Amino acid sequence: MNLFDVYPINDVTIVKAKGSYVWDDKGEQYLDLYGGHAVISIGHTHPHWVKRIEEQLEKIAFYSNSIKIPLQQELATKLGKVSGKEDYQLFLCNSGAEANENALKMASFHNGRKKIIAFSKSFHGRTSLAVAATDNKNYIAPVNETDNIIFLPLNDEEALQECFDTNGKEISSVIIEGIQGVGGINVAENSFLQKIRSLCDEFGAVYIADSVQCGYGRSGKFFSHDFSGVNADIYTMAKGMGNGFPVAGIIIAPHIKPKHFQLGTTFGGNHLACAAALAVLEVLEEEKLMGNATLIGKYLRDELEAIPELKNVRGRGLMIGFDVPEELKDLKKNLLWNQKIFTGESKPNVIRLLPSLALKKRDAEQFIDSIKEEIALLQETAS
Ligand SMILES: Cc1ncc(COP(=O)(O)O)c(C=O)c1O
């Protein structure tokens, strides 16, 4: 049997990882500023995370949600404390798409409505509703097409107001990434999130904060939406939540009440996943990684801004993007093959940095030296 070929892949086999580093099968070391697509939050194979999972594995890995799983409550309590959303309610699932799918469904159960507002360049996942709310026609199969989604331009308060004025009583939810990831690191403005909050309050719609990529401390705050000073009704989480162990969830504001069977999952909230997620929160707190994300993120942004060839450096904490001009289009590739540094990208010309939140200053400095060297080499070859 062959693999179903849906991923364009780099010709490299990673066999070992530690902190912000990975090694290939030939023993070559790489600096990982991609974090396996924003997944590595506390660092690859963090010893506390490994120990927590190993110890849990020795006891019990899985049982279904038909029994009490105290680890789930332990996780909810810890998540409430670290995120500051102590009065929210946690529902656990397995992936970012599933988290968003559940959030959109929950909003619709809550207010009995069907329309969803999403934004240009959004990415919310591959399942039916999540993909319908994703602004990329290539990902939407005919069966996912629906006229329940209204796409608006990001950060356009006037368009948002107009849409609510026209369709207000039909809008079930507004879903927005605090910082768009796949769309190219576009920050939702504070005033825009405040506007979403006030219009959702006025019209009885649910504000869903997709924090799958920008959440879990990556921005320097637990949820990047928190920069706006207003709360969402539902936050969705995945990637950094398990540091590579598949676990996801949504937290739901207290005014939205649960009903048996409205949501459900077989694997979500299993013992092993909870142990992994608890380990991540413990390390996040113990090692003050949100502070580190702010500090190292600022260093990186300042240094990148000082490189004249790179344009529009943007982002928050350790979620950074910048535009690469056409004549340097090989920069990402050359960083990987010449400098052994993994970075992320957004088509057509954005480099994305999504490293572990524990990234060290010396690694950030190495990256800055390497990118300058590669820019100079590309310019030399062109002239
Ligand atoms: C903002 C956002 N939402 C949802 C998803 C989907 O997550 P998953 O791939 O875990 O389903 C992603 C994945 O990249 C994402 O970046």
The ligand as a Tripos MOL2 file, in Angstrom:
@<TRIPOS>MOLECULE
LIG
   16    16     1     0     0
SMALL
NO_CHARGES

@<TRIPOS>ATOM
      1 C1         -6.1650   28.6840   13.2310 C.3       1 LIG1
      2 C2         -6.3390   27.2320   12.9630 C.ar      1 LIG1
      3 N1         -7.5260   26.6500   13.2160 N.ar      1 LIG1
      4 C3         -7.7350   25.3380   13.0040 C.ar      1 LIG1
      5 C4         -6.7310   24.5270   12.5070 C.ar      1 LIG1
      6 C5         -6.9830   23.0640   12.2670 C.3       1 LIG1
      7 O1         -6.3000   22.3000   13.1970 O.3       1 LIG1
      8 P1         -6.0780   20.7140   12.9510 P.3       1 LIG1
      9 O2         -5.1250   20.5860   11.8220 O.co2     1 LIG1
     10 O3         -5.5360   20.2280   14.2730 O.co2     1 LIG1
     11 O4         -7.4120   20.1410   12.6540 O.co2     1 LIG1
     12 C6         -5.4750   25.0960   12.2210 C.ar      1 LIG1
     13 C7         -4.3870   24.2550   11.6660 C.2       1 LIG1
     14 O5         -3.4160   24.7130   11.1140 O.2       1 LIG1
     15 C8         -5.2710   26.4760   12.4520 C.ar      1 LIG1
     16 O6         -4.0940   27.0540   12.1820 O.3       1 LIG1
@<TRIPOS>BOND
     1     1     2 1
     2     2     3 ar
     3     2    15 ar
     4     3     4 ar
     5     4     5 ar
     6     5     6 1
     7     5    12 ar
     8     6     7 1
     9     7     8 1
    10     8     9 2
    11     8    10 1
    12     8    11 1
    13    12    13 1
    14    12    15 ar
    15    13    14 2
    16    15    16 1
@<TRIPOS>SUBSTRUCTURE
     1 LIG1         1 GROUP 0 **** ****
